[in-house]
Amino acid sequence: MATQLKSLSDFSHIQVADASDFHIGIVVAQWNAEVTGALFEGAQTILLKQGAQPNNIHSISVPGSFELSSGADILLRNKELDVVICLGCVIQGETRHFDFICMAVANGITNVSLKHNKPVIFGVLTTDNLEQAKDRAGGKHGNKGEEAAVTAIQMAQIHKTTW
């Protein structure tokens, strides 16, 4: 597997836009807080590094990944945001619950994006175990929160220049 060999959070091949004019929402799941907290820190670090103004970053916490789409919808109804980042972590267990939650989260995030005609970014880890999640939340495979933030900036820029 390619991810065993490198960090996935390498942005050296792209030009990341300046984020100083963007209003950005972040919804973070409280479940698996050790992982989602690291994702949030990674996202916030990149946003600030790219010039986002701290008072233009609006974050809320929701109980779990299933509630990320509701949180994104709440932010988009109440804030003038350019983009929302959803950060969560679903770890495979012994039942099919994992499959239902992952599908619902992916569909929910997509539907909120389409409903509001704004980018809503899927920054949700779907891993087999906690070790894989930690590896992708600041560990040896980078930080998917950083990747979600870069994606958010890129999509906000596309949305701004297209509309």
VENCORQUI-V679672 format. One record per backbone hydrogen bond with DSSP energy under -0.5 kcal/mol. NH is the residue of the N-H (numbers start at 1). CO is the residue of the C=O. Records with the same first field share a line. If there is no record, write none. Layout:
NH=CO / CO
This chain:
4=1
5=2
6=2
8=141
10=8
11=9
14=11
16=14
19=50
22=19
24=22 / 56
25=83
26=58
27=85
28=26 / 60
29=87
30=62
31=63
33=30
35=32
36=32
37=33
38=34
39=35
40=36
41=37
42=38
43=39
44=40
45=41
46=42
47=43
48=44
49=45
50=46
51=48
52=47
56=53
57=54
58=24 / 56
59=57
60=26
62=28
67=64
68=65
71=67
72=68
73=69
74=70
75=71
76=72
77=73
78=74
79=75
81=79
82=23
83=23
84=119
85=25
86=121
87=27 / 85
88=123
90=125
92=127
98=95
99=96
100=96
101=97
102=98
103=99
104=100
105=101
106=102
107=103
108=104
109=105
110=106
111=107
112=108
113=109
114=110
115=111
116=112
117=113
118=113
119=82
121=84
123=86 / 121
125=88 / 123
127=90
133=129
134=130
135=131
136=132 / 133
137=134
138=142
139=134 / 142
141=135
142=139
144=136
146=143
147=143
148=144
149=145
150=146
151=147
152=148
153=149
154=150
155=151
156=152
157=153
158=154
159=155
160=156
161=157
162=158
163=159
